[in-house]
């Protein structure tokens, strides 16, 4: 997997054209395996259906599923400028789970809106999730312009609606682009059908998106994945999520707050006794002191100003996907980076219906597709950051049994009562 690829998500109300946009993109950039388009055309013909670009995506995902090494939720393509990874999942609910669980760290989002139908319920919900996940680089694709005769007035009208509702969420789109994914208008180059549009084509828009500031510039966060013992050596394994780490650095391990020093890095086959590692790399650490260490602990650099919060009460902004409502007193597994703790719902502060963006009067439960501010009490101390400072340790997922039922971000510290009401 190319670490330098730009990670993007495509969101939008069902039927507004997400699969067609992706299918077209894969087709036009030559990302599809040879023969896919012929196969899909043949099947369409045989079944008497018109050809759909959306089927290309299905065929592609199907093929990827058969290869064991490829993650089905990541579609890759490239332009002349760089590589891209589209984070996708077939179903609506899987897609939301995928976005929330943040296997991906999307750097830009494309919100697809049907030019004839305008803003619909899921348009709002998805925008809300983008906000919740801290994705601020949002582009709006006003698709199916062919259905409205490529009229500028209709484009302006839909743009205004989208702009108004994004504003209620405190979001601003980078740009609005009229598109016909089906006919490929404004896709690779500006379409003569819309001479009134002088902005960038879809591909140019993609290439103009900015990659995240590399996380190695942030303070160190190294969640421990595993602790191994080889003969007399003990190796602490994990992935550096932010910052850099050098041999000789003084480190602090949370939640205990114990301090020690890095004496070396275990030598993996491919590297030659490196003295320094940075964000994105998996490392094996050798430490001066042998404390009891375990999966879930977070390592920081002692000298750096920004240290994480350690607490048993945590205030969250969450999106709820559980069939059963979330209610005070109920417990879930709460995961942050490699930590997993049992968390009890202490208080529901605010509930918003993500479909109509209205705050509910009643805060006694959080229902499917609601967005809420919820306070949890955890059994063991939890180590976290505020999402704006650190993404990986500022984001969480809730698991009920084996299901991801919610997730979101942490943006502030809880200041209220710590007892269950
Ligand atoms: P999704 O549910 O958002 O993934 O939507 P699809 O990509 O499956 O598209 C839904 C329907 O809209 C399909 O029948 C597409 O052919 C159609 N569609 C998608 N893009 C366009 C477009 O630009 N113009 C027209 N006329 N139809 C489109």
Boltz pocket constraint, residues with backbone or C-beta under 6 A from the ligand:
constraints:
  - pocket:
      binder: B
      contacts: [[A, 12], [A, 13], [A, 14], [A, 15], [A, 16], [A, 17], [A, 18], [A, 19], [A, 20], [A, 21], [A, 51], [A, 52], [A, 53], [A, 54], [A, 143], [A, 144], [A, 145], [A, 146], [A, 147], [A, 179], [A, 180], [A, 181], [A, 182], [A, 183]]
      max_distance: 6.0
